[in-house]
Amino acid sequence: MSRGWDDERAPELEERPAVGRASGAGEEPVARRPGSPDRSGGTQTPPPERDHDHRALIWRDRAIDLSASARDTLRTIGTFRTVAVTDLARAEYGGEVARLARDLRPLFRQGWVVRHTLPGRHGGRAPAVLTLTREGADVTRRYLAEADQTIHWGLVKPREQEHDVALYRMAQAESERIERAGGTVRRVILDAELKGAVATQRNAPDAPPDPEPIARTLHLRVVDGAVQIPDLRLEYETREGTIARVDLELATEHYKPSQVAAKAQAGFTIYAPASQTGRLSAALEERGIVAEILSL
């Protein structure tokens, strides 16, 4: 068993085999606390003094002492399923890797969080990622969650981890835009939840043959006969106190022009690596579609 971070400045963290399970389409609905949007969908780092706000969680007849930031970290990992260690340190801890390591130690020790290091696409190792275990999700559900947010656990589709890890960064970027407009993110919905909801309605005995009514009930659109499902949906409260939503898609180098066009026609906000924004924008212009490709 290897140990350590790719960044030699980072402290020692436990590493586990890159296998696991997740709640997927049948996932158990659990949540992060909406009062802490900056810890899962937002970008604001809580002040250091919050770390002194320790509170014991009673689990299996034991009192587990966790800092406020450690509790927030459980919510963040569970909300996005997979979060890169480096992204978590930079975005949620202001680059303070020692403070992140201190928070992760009891989570590793209790078996609530697992660190995975996967092979890189071009050899070597990809950045280490964190996921919850099933018990970690149970703890989050019982103590740290609201009822309308799904908490995910386990590592699924390891080959897609580069894409899935980037969803956390995309959500942060969009949350900054929402916060600048006076909004507050309240809920994060991954594509697996929306796919599951579409499948449930399609398989209902009285399901209509036309996908349009199903799409409308889920605030989705049909393009070329197919219900378009985003990578991620953020539900947020506006400055005026109303609930709104934005659907996000992370377009990569593997996206064909027709794919990104369908996502744009569905009204998604599209992010892409900086190296791909020009190509994807040109593909939309060729089809007469006016949509901005945001750089991630």
Stockholm file with secondary structure:
# STOCKHOLM 1.0

chainA/1-296         MSRGWDDERAPELEERPAVGRASGAGEEPVARRPGSPDRSGGTQTPPPERDHDHRALIWRDRAIDLSASARDTLRTIGTFRTVAVTDLARAEYGGEVARLARDLRPLFRQGWVVRHTLPGRHGGRAPAVLTLTREGADVTRRYLAEADQTIHWGLVKPREQEHDVALYRMAQAESERIERAGGTVRRVILDAELKGAVATQRNAPDAPPDPEPIARTLHLRVVDGAVQIPDLRLEYETREGTIARVDLELATEHYKPSQVAAKAQAGFTIYAPASQTGRLSAALEERGIVAEILSL
#=GR chainA/1-296 SS CCCSCSSTTSCCCCCBCSCCCCCGGGCCCCCCCTTCGGGTTCCCCCCGGGGGCCEEEEETTEEEEECHHHHHHHHHHHHHSCEEHHHHHHHHSTTCHHHHHHHHHHHHHTTCEEEECCBCTTSSBCCCEEEECHHHHHHIIIIICCTTSCCCCSCCCGGGHHHHHHHHHHHHHHHHHHHHTTCEEEEEEEHHHHHHHHHHHHTSTTCCSSHHHHHHHTTCCEETTEECCCSEEEEEECTTSCEEEEEEEECCTTCCHHHHHHHHHTTCEEEECHHHHHHHHHHHHHTTCCCCEEEC
#=GC SS_cons         CCCSCSSTTSCCCCCBCSCCCCCGGGCCCCCCCTTCGGGTTCCCCCCGGGGGCCEEEEETTEEEEECHHHHHHHHHHHHHSCEEHHHHHHHHSTTCHHHHHHHHHHHHHTTCEEEECCBCTTSSBCCCEEEECHHHHHHIIIIICCTTSCCCCSCCCGGGHHHHHHHHHHHHHHHHHHHHTTCEEEEEEEHHHHHHHHHHHHTSTTCCSSHHHHHHHTTCCEETTEECCCSEEEEEECTTSCEEEEEEEECCTTCCHHHHHHHHHTTCEEEECHHHHHHHHHHHHHTTCCCCEEEC
//
